[in-house]
Amino acid sequence: MSALHSRLADLSKDEVKRYSRHVIMPEVGMEGQRRLKASSVLLIGTGGLGSPLALYLAAAGIGRIGLVDYDVVDFSNLQRQVIHGVSTVGLSKLDSAAARMLDLNPEIEVVKYNEPLTSENALRIFGEDWDVVIDGTDNFPTRYLVNDACVKLGIPNVYGSIFRFEGQLSVFYGEQGPCYRCMFPEPPPPGLVPSCAEGGVLGILPGTIGTMQATEAIKLLLGIGDPMIGRMLLYDALEMSFHTIKIRKDPACPVCSVDKADVALLDYEQFCGMPAHDHSEFSSVDDADDIDVQTVTVHDVKSALENGDDVLVIDVRDPHEWDISAIAGTLRIPKPDIQLAKNGIQAGRKLWEETVLQGIPKDKTLYLHCRSGVRSADSIAYLSEVGYDLDKMYNVEGGILAWADEIDPDMPKY
């Protein structure tokens, strides 16, 4: 970040007024505000974490802010992604976020990358003179990719993650401390950690973690305080508790303990066993990838239910989702129960596992559905492993979202 000194520029009279509450602080002052104006920060994601990050970085006067995203604003985003609004639903998140940032502070420059971050483009994007990279993503493949690219290019990585009522915060900087791989050398097994879309997230939580990420970025840029390098903050909103744990640099880390030239970007989706770039909120855990799953439409389901066909429709969503919306006449067994039953049977256990599956006859045609069609496909794969005929099972395309769109427009969507 020493290159900042060559980019320092004077503040205009209007800028001094705008940042007056900064410049009167001796820790910031005119020199510090000029440093912020000369700084460049790359933000990965403009969703839950990215929303407060983008707003506060813009308000703070970071001169150049890069945004990487390729999604569009959905109505369900508005519970937590506060940079967007009803007026931008259906529009690019990049355009929505940039417009709000420039409305807040027209003195800044916003650079937009309307593309998914991949191993093929990460070094190009990260290499465009950024002082700090902030990870506002929600999936493991991108987290590992951001970490490895930052280590290779020597850029600090301000990390944050959220789930339900809990959040994490750290600064991974291979040149001064551990990197993400030192703490998490291997990703969790696919499907073990549910996404925020599956498990939910308190709408306020990304605001808490995102603003702390912005704080860490500004501390790094100003060279003040004690950044979270070598430490991780654990936040529990229900307890309103903060705990800090130390992270040690792994001398055998395959990324930050080798020469930067030897750091190679991987196929991170294969490494983590899960997709990174999928507009569907529920990502497959790859259980259904190796089998040919048959499909039916929601119109086929409607006809079967109305005609009394010898078909059993199974809803594999979680119980709290049934309270939101459900199709009448369906058998409801959550996917995790089916998965546990499959694991138990394969391990030689019978009693509880067979109890879970006793309501699913093996001689009947089965239509399985979830929210969008991914968890139901995985459930078909599980059932096929414990003796159910794959030719008698069908995945409902589009799940209950398609039912709401095409069959029952009054049904709530989530």
Residue, then its C-alpha position, 0 to 999 in steps of 0.5 A: m500500500s506504499a503506492l498510495h503516497s504517489r496517488l495522494a491528491d488534495l481535497s476540494k473545499d466541498e470534500v473537506k466539508r463532506y469529510s469534516r467529521h473525519v478530518i477533525m480526528p487526529e487519527v485521520g486528519m487531512e492526510g488520512q482523508r487524502r489517503l482514503k481518496a487515493s485508495s482503491v478497494l475491490l468488493i466481491g459481491t453486492g449482496g448482504l455483506g456487500s450492501p453495507l460495505a459499499l455504502y460505508l466505503a463510498a461514504a468514507g471517501i474511498g476514491r475508487i471502489g470495484l464491484v464484482d457481481y453478476d446477479v440481478v436484484d430479487f424481491s427476496n434480497l430486500q430483507r437484508q441487501v439494503i443498498h437495493g430497493v423495490s425500484t431496482v428489482g429485476l435490474s443488475k445488482l451492479d447498476s443498482a449498487a453503483a447508482r446508490m453509491l454515486d448518489l451518496n458520494p458523487e466524488i468517488e469512482v465505481v468500477k463494475y465487473n459484471e461477471p462471475l469471479t473465476s480462476e480464469n479472470a481473478l488475477r486480471i481483476f485483482g491485478e488492476d491496482w487494488d489496495v484491499v480486497i473485501d470478500g462479501t461472498d457466501n460460498f466456499p469456492t469463491r472464498y478459497l479463490v479470493n484467498d489464493a488470488c490475494v496471497k499470490l498478488g500480496i493483497p490483504n483480504v478482509y473476510g466476513s461470513i454470516f449464517r442465521f444469527e452468527g457471523q465471523l470476521s478476520v483479515f487474511y494477509g499472507e505477508q503479515g500473518p495467516c491466510y484463509r487456508c491456514m485456518f481452513p485447509e480443506p472445505p467442509p464436506p458438500g452439503l454439511v454447511p447449508s447456505c443462507a438461502e437454506g438456513g436463513v439469515l437475520g436481516i440485520l446480521p450482514g449489516t453488523i459484519g459488513t460494517m466491521q469489514a468496512t472498518e477493518a479496510i479503512k484501518l488498513l488503508l490509514g495504517i491505524g489501530d490493530p487489524m484483525i490479522g491473525r485473529m478471528l472475531l466470532y459474533d452471536a447475535l442472540e447472545m449479543s456476544f463477541h469472542t476472538i480466537k487466534i489464528r496461527k500461520d501454518p508453516a506447511c500452508p500450500v498457499c501462503s507458505v510457498d513462493k507467490a509464483d508457485v501459487a496456482l489457482l484451482d478449479y475451486e468448484q471441484f475442490c469444494g465439491m459444490p458450485a460457486h456460480d449458480h443463480s439458484e439459491f439452493s446449490s446441489v451437493d452433487d449427489a444427483d450428478d452421476i445419475d439420470v434423474q427423470t423430471v415432470t412439470v408442475h402441470d403433470v403434478k397437478s393433473a396427477l393429484e386431480n385425477g387421483d393417479d397412483v402417484l405419491v408427491i413428496d415435499v422434501r423441504d424443511p418443516h418451517e418452509w411448509d408453513i410458508s407454502a405447501i401443495a395439498g395432498t403431499l407427503r412431507i419428509p425433509k431431505p436431511d431425514i432422507q439423507l440420514a436414513k440412507n446413511g443409517i441403512q448403508a451403515g447397517r442400522k435399520l429401526w429409525e431409518e426404516t421408520v423414516l422411510q416407511g411411508i414411501p412405498k417402493d412399488k409406487t411412482l414418486y414425484l419429489h419436489c422442493r423449493s426449486g428442484v435441487r434438493s429433490a433431485d438429491s433426495i432421489a439419488y439418496l432413495s435410489e441408493v437404498g433400493y428405490d427404483l430410479d425409473k419410478m421417481y421423478n423430480v418436479e422441475g422448478g419445485i414449489l416456485a414453479w407451482a406458484d408461478e404456473i399453477d397458483p399465483d396466490m401462493p407466497k414465494y420465498 
